[in-house]
Amino acid sequence: GAVGTLTVKPGLPLGPINQTIHLTTDVKDVGTLDMSVTGSVVSDISFLGTSRYHTAASVLDLGTVDRNEGIQEDLRILVKGPHRHDVSLDVKETDPEDLLAASMGEPQPINGGVVYMHTLTVKIGKDARPASYVGPGKDKYGKIIITTTHPDVESIPVFVKFSVR
């Protein structure tokens, strides 16, 4: 057998890790070994959502939205740690910007200020154009970019899966 060490360097984006490491050996008839690496990058900033928010994938699934009604969903973002008092969160961009609107509420201290809770409100308005952002894959979802003043977390992507009919 052999023992190895895997080191994860700082600076990875928040959210899931799903990678494969290809190991090449000099063992006859073995060649390359594939090793799956899965996990989650966490920080002082975390999400607390409804059943529509899938934490492991950082995906808000709004389903099919009736264009005559629109939809609104709130996500709670919790900030803990030594910078919790000073961290501000802002919506930098939404994509598609003509369909997705997002805004950040004022932070509220909870548990005596041990944690600060920010509310991200995501909205698709009435009379939105018909659209499909259901994948496959995150590159085919809508996206919200949140910027932070936290020294270790520059920005946070929130992927939004939805269609408008």
Disulfide bonds with the S-S distance in Angstrom:
none
